[in-house]
Amino acid sequence: MKTETIKLKIIEWGASLVGFADMNGCLPEKLNRFQNAISIAVRLSDSIMDEVAAGPTLEYAYHHHVVNALLNEVALKTSNLIQSLGSRAFPLPVSQTIDWEQLEAAVPHKTAATRAGLGWVGKNALLVTPEFGPRVRLVTVLSDYSFELGHPIEKSRCGDCLECVNICPLKAIKGGDWQAGVRREELLDAFSCNTLIEGNKSVFNAPLCGRCLSVCPVGNRAKWLVWTQDERRASEMPVPFFPDRDCLFKPDERIIIETLPVFFADRTKEMVELIEKIDSGK
């Protein structure tokens, strides 16, 4: 079965984004029999996430639970599909801590997602997708099936934005820039973060916060427009500035404009030419 056919089937089951990753060198020994992974994301509701900047809400708690359940169901269906094609599959749970001393999962979902090209890791140590910012939940299915693999993203595209850093009530987000190989503790004090979200369990019956997801300009359309209409940032735009269509990165970076959110997809001729220039390496 073609990779695109598998992708469309997973989207039909409820996924918002699907990517395929080479996981060689990224898996623990007990799972290294799998070479590849399917990274699956489901978008969170903007209307719910917009209200979380001041702190988690009951609506967010329920939404979080429902999306997690959907992802686990999609992962199970995906696993069964891959097995029906004669290959092995191993669905990783949406949220499962294996090492409580280090607060780590068996395989971070964001590792599979970045290697599949779905996004980069933001300053808040969460996946930031071009389409929805960090307003997604993730699940991963490991497999030995031969997929057409995505192109890994290996460098942050957050620029000098500090929205998530500033909103964190415990200042757990350190403000560093991610690139492939950077460990989580260089970006985030995971234990402070965990203290906060676990403290919310008594109210929401789940470990939640979500503030940094809510304020990220890549996922928050209103905040993005404020960000890009700042005169200083506008002057740094690599092509003539159009508020709904340009980005916040400095022109001396290798800007991949095609990763902008989908509502900026109405690209100008100049932007298309810049993309072609970047792709050609000139």
Sequence and secondary structure as in RCSB ss.txt:
>XXXX:A:sequence
MKTETIKLKIIEWGASLVGFADMNGCLPEKLNRFQNAISIAVRLSDSIMDEVAAGPTLEYAYHHHVVNALLNEVA
LKTSNLIQSLGSRAFPLPVSQTIDWEQLEAAVPHKTAATRAGLGWVGKNALLVTPEFGPRVRLVTVLSDYSFELG
HPIEKSRCGDCLECVNICPLKAIKGGDWQAGVRREELLDAFSCNTLIEGNKSVFNAPLCGRCLSVCPVGNRAKWL
VWTQDERRASEMPVPFFPDRDCLFKPDERIIIETLPVFFADRTKEMVELIEKIDSGK
>XXXX:A:secstr
  HHHHHHHHHHTT SEEEEEE TTSS GGGTT  EEEEEEEE  HHHHTT TTS  HHHHHHHHHHHHHHHHHH
HHHHHHHHHTT  EEEE SS  SBTTTTB SS HHHHHHHHTS EE TTSSEEBTTTBT EEEEEEEE S     
    B   TT  HHHHH TT  B     BTT  GGGTB HHHHHHHHHHTHHHHSS    HHHHH TTT HHHHH
HHHTSHHHHHT SSS  TTT  SS TTS   GGGS GGG    HHHHHHHHHHHHT 
